[in-house]
Amino acid sequence: MENNIYSFRALEFSGKERSLEDFAGKVVLIVNTASGCYFRKQFKTLEQLYAQFKDQGLEILAFPSNDFNNQEPRTGLNLETYCKIKERVTFPVFKRIHVKGDYVHPLYKFLSSKELNGVMDSTPRWNFHKYLVNRKGNVVDFYYTFTSPMSNRIQARIKELLAEE
């Protein structure tokens, strides 16, 4: 079993497969998103967080998913346009995947299998569930949907991880 995120790959909107090893040495926040979700306003706070820390080594990776009440009906160019034009995100957004269930993407199977904070099950329970990964690719924390990306809790943890070598 893998012990970090670097052995996984994901599809970009172009159809090109991208290795998460491309993000080695960065602090990474992985988020499952949905354009029809009430919490979609977190796209803006994710972008704020990204603007604040990207030059220090933060990367945000968004994985749209339609696993919760069909809140991500968009696919392909429609979804890419929504994220880049409507939400104005500049961090990487990948093609729509499953984050739970029988067809769960291997990355999310791995993320969900991690015991973090003494909690056995870190499986996303809704859209905008967040996983924080250190510079070595190890999952170190996760945050439920209702935790804002700009919360003091997330920012403090990111600062701490960015300071580590």
N, C-alpha and C positions, 0 to 999 in steps of 0.2 A: 504494500500500500504506500502511496506517495506520502511524503511528509511536508511538502510545500506545494504552492500553486504553479510552480514553473513547468511541470510536466504536462499541463493542460493547454488545449488550443480552443479557439473560438472563431466563429465566422464573422468577418466584417460585412457591412452592407454590400460591398463590392463582390462578395462571394469568396474573397481571399481568406485563407485560414491564417490566423495569427497566433503565434505562441505567446503564452503569458510570460515566458522567459524574457521577452522583450522588455518587461517591466522589472527585471532583476535590479536590486539595489535601490528600489523606490519603496516608499510606504504606499500601500494600495488600499483604497476603500472600494469594495465590491458591493454593488447595489442592484437589486431586481426592481425594475421600474414598470409603470403602466400609465399610458397617456389618458386613460379614462378614469383613473383613480382620484378620489378626493385628495389624497396626499401628493398629487402631481405637482403641487406648489413647491415640493422639495427639489424639483429640478432647479429652481432658482437658488435655493440655499446650497444645493450641491455645487452649483456653478460659482457661488460666492466663496465657498470653502476652497474650491479648486483654484480660483484666482488668488486667494490669500496664501496658499501653500505650495502651488505647483513649482515655483522657482526654487523652493527648498527641497523638493524631491517627492511631493505627493502626486499620486496618480489616482484618478477615479475611473472605475470601469463600470459601465451600466449595461445590464442584461435585461432587456424588456421580456416580459412574460405575461401570458394570458391565463395563468393558472388560478387566479382568484376572481371569481364572478365575471369572467370574460371582459375584464377591464383594459385589455390591450388588444383591440380588434385590428389595429393597423399591422401591416407587414411591409417588408421591402422598402421601396422608394417612399411610399406614403409615411411609413414610420420614421425613416431617416430624415425626411423633410420636416416632419413634426418636431423631432428632437433638435435639429439644427436651426430651423427657421423660427418655429413658434416658441420653443423653449430656450433657444439660443445657447445650447450647451456646446462647449468646445472640448470636453473630455471625450474619450472613446465610448461609443455606444455600439454594441454588437447586435447581430441579428437575434430575433426573438427565439427564446429557448423555454424549456420546461425547468422549473426550479424545485419541483416536487412531483411525486407520483411515479407511475411506471416508466415514464419516458424522461425522467430527470437527466439533465445534462451532467456528464461526468464531473465537471467542476463543482456543481452544486451538490452532487452526491458526496463528494469529498468534504466540502464546506459543512454540510449538514451532519457529517459523521464526527465532527470535532467536539470534544468535551471542553467547553470554555466556561470560565467563571463558576465552575462547579455545577454547571447546568448540562445535563446529558444531551438534550435535544436542542440544537441550534438551527433546526429547519425553519425556513421562512414560514410565517403564519399569515403574512399578507404582503402586499407590494411595499417597496422601499425598506426592506429589511437590509441591514448593512453588516458587512464583515470587514474587520480591519486586519491588515496583513503587514508584518514588519518587513524591513529591508532584506531579510533572508528568505522571504516568501512564506513565512509561517503565520497561520491565523492566530491572532492574539486576543481578539475580542469580537463581539457582535452586538448589534443594537437593534431593538425592535422598531417597527414602523414609526411609532409615535415619537421617537427620539429625533429631534431636528439635527440635520447635519451641522448646523452652526451652534449646537449646544456646547456649553462649557465643557461637558464631559468628553465629547468627541474631540473638540479642539485641544484640550489638555493632553489627551492620549496621543493625538497626532504629533504635537510638539515634542512630547517625550520620545516617541519613536523616531522622529526626524533628528533628534539630538544624538541618538545612538549611532555608532559606526558599524 
